[in-house]
Amino acid sequence: MPQEHMTPEQMRQEIARLRESLRQAQLLAGAGPPDDPIPQEADFYTLAQTVSAAIFILQDDRFVYMNPAGEGLCGYTKEELAQLPFWQIIHPEFRQMVKERGQARLRGEEVPGRYEFKIVTKDGRERWANFTAVAITHQGRPAVLGTAFDITEHKDAQKEIKESRKRLADIINFLPDATFAIDRQGHVLVWNRAIEQMTKVKSQDILGKDDHEHALAFWDERRPILADLAMEWDQTYEDRYPFVQREGHTLITETFVPKIPENGAHLWAKATALFDSQNNIVGAIETVRDVTKRKAMEEALRASAAKHRALVQSLPVGMISVDPDFHITEINSQGEKILGYSQKEVLGRPCGEVLRAEVCHGQCPIRGALNRREPTGPIDTTFLAKDGARKAVRLRAAGLYDLEGNLVGGVEIFQDITELKAMERERANLVSMFAHDMKSPLVGIQGFALRLLKKAEDSTPEKQQKYLEIIRREAAQLEKIINDFLDFTRLETGNLKLNFSAVHLDKELLELLESFQARFDQAGVKLGMHGTENLPVIQADAANLRRAFTNLIDNALKYSQAGTQVRIEAETSDDTVTLRFMDQGAGITPEELPYIFDMFYRASSHGKQPGHGLGLAGVEAIVKGHGGQVLVSSEVGRGSVFSVVLPVSQPESDPAAPPPQPLRALV
């Protein structure tokens, strides 16, 4: 009968017992009377009838004896077996081998004493048998005494183990991650296809090798690597890796390996020790993954994040971002500057608590943008800065969404318009000033005109001449105011038009300086010139250029004290003329210098009557329209130098076109 659920150890014990039984049976069989069909000794009979292995005697290729276990193994009765040739129950795959060995044994030749083959039972099933045989003499003639042990389940188990191992080997071999395994002595047991591709080392060239041969696939030296360290940790090798994450006998790391083709690679590796059923370490397995692309993506993300931070920090407007609960998650440098808070002071705080805007407790811009899912603004309001100052701002708000369109927060940008509001107020004041200034000469003109009309017959020619002179002077003043106002409108729109023609620069300067001479004498300020003779003829708008020079000379005189000097110098080169207007006045502070060409900006007047704030803005517009530039240098208490650099030839741009850049009037 077939053995059921016998352990390998029980199987080995049973086979040993059968071998001893076979030895005894051989002795008994050789001593029996020649006429007995089987050995008649009671010991042999009892033994053969009770053992679990098949015991049989073969003679002339037929069974002359089969014990009950043999009948159970093959499914035939002993009577049926007596009528069958022995070879009929042998599986065709093994029949020739068994037959040849049986014949050789009868001839006295040496053949294996034990081997395995399959039989075919009466019902057609295939069974594996562990066969042992010896040559004996039965009834005076040669015979074979054999035993057969049913090892079908053992064979099936072996086959299943083999197939399982093959499946495991196939799984490991076709894993997408590079994988290898070593035993406790460091012999390479597994080297899959992925690691072949990664290291260019073939499995047939490394399997079975030890002495840290696997390390040479990655490094230029034989040394313990992660799999070895998983079996036995060695602190001295920890510094070979940027980091090692340890969880018992499992290690994880990432490192750059320059030896991996083609140009090195960033590798992620995980190694863990392997244990047997008694919890002894028997080896280790390591999985390696090329994360170079991931590293590149991470670096790109870091660069993108850095670029984003740099972009946000360099914005000329303030910015805050908030989470869906309106807590601040980011503030840029301009926002810090406007509000007076550092990023550390505001992160995590409610935005309304930090901004303290007039609209925060009513129509919150961010809340409105999130509720409507569309941007809001622009909105003009005020923030209360950290120092308690109210800052006029113009703000816009919008929601922040992830790639799937889910709301993740909001953003608010705000521009400090305190100066802009001041400029708008200044603009309104200037318009009012223009209206007031225009009224004064108009009143004079109207008054003296009426006098002439009403008292024409009583007026002497001298009085009439005086009245007409006053009217002419007031009309000239009115013309100047009107021209300034026209300049104001043109500068606002960037629509200053120039008409070019040949201009004798030295003649224009001389006439202009002569017209100022009386005013300089009256003020006690000296007027000096150098290099203004024989200047080249240039292409220019004479009227506007004269107005620019007039403004510079007028400013120099206005801010000069009696006893000082205003000096005009000229210098020529092949393609430019430079005119310097120098005074010894109060000078301009470094804080004011960047703004003196801004429309409506008026520097400290130091007791002088302030102007409209259009003069220097107009000078810059006129000079730029000529393709030139205006430079300024100044030292407080020592005076200023305004340098006008003009091209000799006409600029290539259309002279009727507006200046290259509109002036900064209203933002």
WOVEN-V693824 format. One record per backbone hydrogen bond with DSSP energy under -1.0 kcal/mol. CO is the residue of the C=O (numbers start at 1). NH is the residue of the N-H. If there is no record, write none. Layout:
co nh
CO NH
CO NH
This chain:
co nh
7 11
8 12
9 13
10 14
11 15
12 16
13 17
14 18
15 19
16 20
17 21
18 22
19 23
20 24
21 25
22 26
23 27
24 28
25 29
26 30
33 36
41 45
42 46
43 47
44 48
45 49
46 50
47 51
54 148
55 67
56 146
57 64
57 65
58 144
59 62
61 86
62 59
65 57
67 71
68 72
69 73
70 74
71 75
74 122
77 81
78 82
81 84
85 88
86 89
89 120
91 94
91 95
94 98
95 99
96 100
97 101
98 102
99 103
100 104
101 105
102 106
103 107
104 109
105 108
113 133
115 131
117 129
118 91
119 127
121 124
125 121
127 119
128 151
129 117
130 149
131 115
132 147
134 145
136 143
138 141
141 138
143 136
144 58
145 134
146 56
147 132
148 54
149 130
151 155
152 156
153 157
154 158
155 159
156 160
157 161
158 162
159 163
160 164
161 165
162 166
163 167
164 168
165 169
166 170
167 171
168 172
169 173
170 174
172 175
173 193
178 288
179 192
180 286
181 189
181 190
182 284
183 186
187 183
188 208
190 181
192 196
193 197
194 198
195 199
196 200
203 206
203 207
206 209
209 188
215 218
215 219
225 229
226 230
227 231
228 232
234 237
235 238
237 240
238 241
245 252
247 250
249 273
250 247
251 271
252 245
253 269
255 267
257 265
260 264
265 257
266 291
267 255
268 289
269 253
270 287
271 251
272 285
274 282
274 283
276 279
280 276
282 184
283 274
284 182
285 272
286 180
287 270
288 178
289 268
291 295
292 296
293 297
294 298
295 299
296 300
297 301
298 302
299 303
300 304
301 305
302 306
303 307
304 308
305 309
306 310
307 311
308 312
309 313
310 314
318 414
319 332
320 412
321 329
321 330
322 410
323 326
326 351
327 323
328 348
330 321
332 336
333 337
334 338
335 339
336 340
339 386
343 347
346 349
349 328
350 354
351 355
352 356
355 384
357 360
359 362
362 364
364 368
365 369
366 370
367 371
368 372
369 373
369 374
376 397
379 395
381 393
382 358
383 391
385 388
389 385
391 383
392 417
393 381
394 415
395 379
396 413
397 376
398 411
400 408
400 409
402 405
406 402
409 400
410 322
411 398
412 320
413 396
414 318
415 394
417 421
418 422
419 423
420 424
421 425
422 426
423 427
424 428
425 429
426 430
427 431
428 432
429 433
430 434
431 435
432 436
433 437
434 438
435 439
436 440
437 441
438 442
439 443
440 444
441 445
442 446
443 447
444 448
445 449
446 450
447 451
448 452
449 453
450 454
451 455
455 459
460 464
461 465
462 466
463 467
464 468
465 469
466 470
467 471
468 472
469 473
470 474
471 475
472 476
473 477
474 478
475 479
476 480
477 481
478 482
479 483
480 484
481 485
482 486
483 487
484 488
485 489
486 490
487 491
488 492
489 493
490 494
490 495
501 540
503 505
503 538
504 508
505 509
506 510
507 511
508 512
509 513
510 514
511 515
512 516
516 520
517 521
518 522
519 523
520 524
520 525
524 563
526 566
528 568
530 570
538 503
540 501
541 545
542 546
543 547
544 548
545 549
546 550
547 551
548 552
549 553
550 554
551 555
552 556
553 557
554 558
555 559
557 560
561 564
564 526
566 528
567 582
568 530
569 580
571 578
575 648
576 573
577 646
578 571
579 644
580 569
581 642
582 567
586 637
589 593
592 595
593 596
595 598
598 601
605 608
613 600
614 618
615 619
616 620
617 621
618 622
619 623
620 624
621 625
623 628
624 627
629 645
631 643
633 641
635 638
635 639
639 635
640 583
641 633
642 581
643 631
644 579
645 629
646 577
648 539
654 657
655 498
663 665
